[in-house]
Amino acid sequence: MAAKVIVATHTPVYDLDLLNKYLHSARSYVLELYTKGNFSDGMFIDCNPLHTYRTTSKYKGKLIIVAVEPSSVDVADKSVYYGRLETYARQHLNVKFIGYRWSNKDSITGDCLPLIGMTSQEGIYVTDGFGFWA
């Protein structure tokens, strides 16, 4: 048996300390797109309003993933948030085309700081609540 274990999951699966009570779910939206011009490699965060960018090379060129536009999990019309994200992307990037779009659920703490550290069980550590790909 391992002397130390790190539980690094979206939501605590080993939760003797009831960490779930400090987390809530929210939805973020994501676009996969390509630009007409150059874009630096890496991961970038625009804090006002919060958006994230990630890049990778693909056979079609440099893929850019633009994310966030947060909403509640049970929002009725997701197209509103996709529309906002697309408008933001087109205002800030020279968009050639948008390939895919999707959404995901994120676990978030009330103060937006992740839960990281040892649990009440000796040798069991947890890391959760990072939220919104940031």
Buried (B, 14 or more C-beta within 10 A) or exposed (E): EEEEEEBEEBEBEEBEBEBBEBBBBBBBBBBBBBBEEEBEEEEEEEEEEBBBBBBEEEEEEBBBBBBBBBBEEEBEEBEEBBEBBBEBBEEEBEBBEBEEBEBEEBBBBEEEEBBEEEBEEEEBBBBBBBBBBB
